[in-house]
Amino acid sequence: MTSRKTASDVHSDLKSHEAKCEERWKTIFKETAEIKQEMSNLNGTLKMAVFGTFGFMATLLLASLTGVVAI
């Protein structure tokens, strides 16, 4: 026959569980903050690439319309 857990046993188990969960949540929040920063950096890089590409295309179009470049 198994012995019944006392309130003290449950309290001890709960404190242990809460400590483990707190540590896990700290790790999760740290990792999500890192992911947010990486996504922000990637977003900035993509914006620069898109604006650079459209700027280059606009320059080529303008040059071809003014006759500077023969295409």
C-alpha atoms as an extended CHARMM CRD file, in Angstrom:
* protein
*
        71  EXT
         1         1  MET       CA              0.0000000000        0.0000000000        0.0000000000  PROA      1               0.0000000000
         2         2  THR       CA              1.3710000000        3.4250000000       -0.9110000000  PROA      2               0.0000000000
         3         3  SER       CA              1.5390000000        6.1160000000        1.6920000000  PROA      3               0.0000000000
         4         4  ARG       CA             -0.5190000000        9.2700000000        1.2610000000  PROA      4               0.0000000000
         5         5  LYS       CA              1.2720000000       12.5000000000        0.5320000000  PROA      5               0.0000000000
         6         6  THR       CA              1.0610000000       15.1050000000        3.2020000000  PROA      6               0.0000000000
         7         7  ALA       CA              0.4660000000       18.7940000000        2.6220000000  PROA      7               0.0000000000
         8         8  SER       CA              4.1410000000       19.3390000000        3.3620000000  PROA      8               0.0000000000
         9         9  ASP       CA              5.1370000000       16.8410000000        0.6210000000  PROA      9               0.0000000000
        10        10  VAL       CA              2.8470000000       18.5310000000       -1.8930000000  PROA      10              0.0000000000
        11        11  HSD       CA              4.1860000000       21.9500000000       -0.9150000000  PROA      11              0.0000000000
        12        12  SER       CA              7.7640000000       20.7530000000       -1.3580000000  PROA      12              0.0000000000
        13        13  ASP       CA              6.9810000000       19.2010000000       -4.7550000000  PROA      13              0.0000000000
        14        14  LEU       CA              5.1870000000       22.3550000000       -5.8670000000  PROA      14              0.0000000000
        15        15  LYS       CA              8.1050000000       24.5970000000       -4.8600000000  PROA      15              0.0000000000
        16        16  SER       CA             10.4860000000       22.3640000000       -6.8050000000  PROA      16              0.0000000000
        17        17  HSD       CA              8.1840000000       22.4150000000       -9.8240000000  PROA      17              0.0000000000
        18        18  GLU       CA              7.8200000000       26.2090000000       -9.6940000000  PROA      18              0.0000000000
        19        19  ALA       CA             11.6000000000       26.6750000000       -9.5560000000  PROA      19              0.0000000000
        20        20  LYS       CA             12.0640000000       24.4810000000      -12.6320000000  PROA      20              0.0000000000
        21        21  CYS       CA              9.2770000000       26.2780000000      -14.5120000000  PROA      21              0.0000000000
        22        22  GLU       CA             10.7120000000       29.6890000000      -13.6450000000  PROA      22              0.0000000000
        23        23  GLU       CA             14.0860000000       28.6720000000      -15.0550000000  PROA      23              0.0000000000
        24        24  ARG       CA             12.4510000000       27.3320000000      -18.2240000000  PROA      24              0.0000000000
        25        25  TRP       CA             10.4590000000       30.5390000000      -18.7320000000  PROA      25              0.0000000000
        26        26  LYS       CA             13.5940000000       32.6540000000      -18.3180000000  PROA      26              0.0000000000
        27        27  THR       CA             15.2550000000       30.5940000000      -21.0380000000  PROA      27              0.0000000000
        28        28  ILE       CA             12.2190000000       30.8630000000      -23.3280000000  PROA      28              0.0000000000
        29        29  PHE       CA             11.9490000000       34.6470000000      -22.8930000000  PROA      29              0.0000000000
        30        30  LYS       CA             15.6700000000       35.0670000000      -23.5710000000  PROA      30              0.0000000000
        31        31  GLU       CA             15.4770000000       32.9810000000      -26.7320000000  PROA      31              0.0000000000
        32        32  THR       CA             12.3740000000       34.7710000000      -28.0280000000  PROA      32              0.0000000000
        33        33  ALA       CA             14.0750000000       38.1300000000      -27.4350000000  PROA      33              0.0000000000
        34        34  GLU       CA             17.0530000000       36.9090000000      -29.4890000000  PROA      34              0.0000000000
        35        35  ILE       CA             14.7250000000       35.7130000000      -32.2570000000  PROA      35              0.0000000000
        36        36  LYS       CA             12.9420000000       39.0880000000      -32.3040000000  PROA      36              0.0000000000
        37        37  GLN       CA             16.2880000000       40.8670000000      -32.6550000000  PROA      37              0.0000000000
        38        38  GLU       CA             17.3890000000       38.5680000000      -35.4800000000  PROA      38              0.0000000000
        39        39  MET       CA             14.0690000000       39.0840000000      -37.2820000000  PROA      39              0.0000000000
        40        40  SER       CA             14.4450000000       42.8440000000      -36.9220000000  PROA      40              0.0000000000
        41        41  ASN       CA             17.9570000000       42.6890000000      -38.4010000000  PROA      41              0.0000000000
        42        42  LEU       CA             16.7450000000       40.4930000000      -41.2640000000  PROA      42              0.0000000000
        43        43  ASN       CA             13.8380000000       42.8470000000      -41.9310000000  PROA      43              0.0000000000
        44        44  GLY       CA             16.2230000000       45.8010000000      -42.1670000000  PROA      44              0.0000000000
        45        45  THR       CA             18.4950000000       43.9220000000      -44.5460000000  PROA      45              0.0000000000
        46        46  LEU       CA             15.5760000000       42.9500000000      -46.7790000000  PROA      46              0.0000000000
        47        47  LYS       CA             14.3110000000       46.5400000000      -46.8730000000  PROA      47              0.0000000000
        48        48  MET       CA             17.7420000000       47.7950000000      -47.9260000000  PROA      48              0.0000000000
        49        49  ALA       CA             17.9530000000       45.1110000000      -50.6290000000  PROA      49              0.0000000000
        50        50  VAL       CA             14.5070000000       45.9580000000      -52.0190000000  PROA      50              0.0000000000
        51        51  PHE       CA             15.1330000000       49.7150000000      -52.0430000000  PROA      51              0.0000000000
        52        52  GLY       CA             18.5560000000       49.1760000000      -53.5940000000  PROA      52              0.0000000000
        53        53  THR       CA             17.1210000000       46.9680000000      -56.3220000000  PROA      53              0.0000000000
        54        54  PHE       CA             14.3210000000       49.4000000000      -57.1590000000  PROA      54              0.0000000000
        55        55  GLY       CA             16.7400000000       52.3030000000      -57.0430000000  PROA      55              0.0000000000
        56        56  PHE       CA             19.0730000000       50.5430000000      -59.4700000000  PROA      56              0.0000000000
        57        57  MET       CA             16.1720000000       49.6840000000      -61.7880000000  PROA      57              0.0000000000
        58        58  ALA       CA             14.9170000000       53.2780000000      -61.6680000000  PROA      58              0.0000000000
        59        59  THR       CA             18.4090000000       54.5460000000      -62.4890000000  PROA      59              0.0000000000
        60        60  LEU       CA             18.6410000000       52.2140000000      -65.4900000000  PROA      60              0.0000000000
        61        61  LEU       CA             15.1990000000       53.2790000000      -66.6900000000  PROA      61              0.0000000000
        62        62  LEU       CA             16.0400000000       56.9520000000      -66.3410000000  PROA      62              0.0000000000
        63        63  ALA       CA             19.3650000000       56.4750000000      -68.1030000000  PROA      63              0.0000000000
        64        64  SER       CA             17.7440000000       54.5970000000      -70.9830000000  PROA      64              0.0000000000
        65        65  LEU       CA             15.0160000000       57.2490000000      -71.3500000000  PROA      65              0.0000000000
        66        66  THR       CA             17.5430000000       60.0720000000      -71.4890000000  PROA      66              0.0000000000
        67        67  GLY       CA             19.7040000000       58.2090000000      -74.0090000000  PROA      67              0.0000000000
        68        68  VAL       CA             22.7830000000       57.8740000000      -71.7950000000  PROA      68              0.0000000000
        69        69  VAL       CA             22.7710000000       54.0850000000      -72.0900000000  PROA      69              0.0000000000
        70        70  ALA       CA             21.9320000000       52.3650000000      -75.3650000000  PROA      70              0.0000000000
        71        71  ILE       CA             19.9650000000       49.2090000000      -74.5900000000  PROA      71              0.0000000000
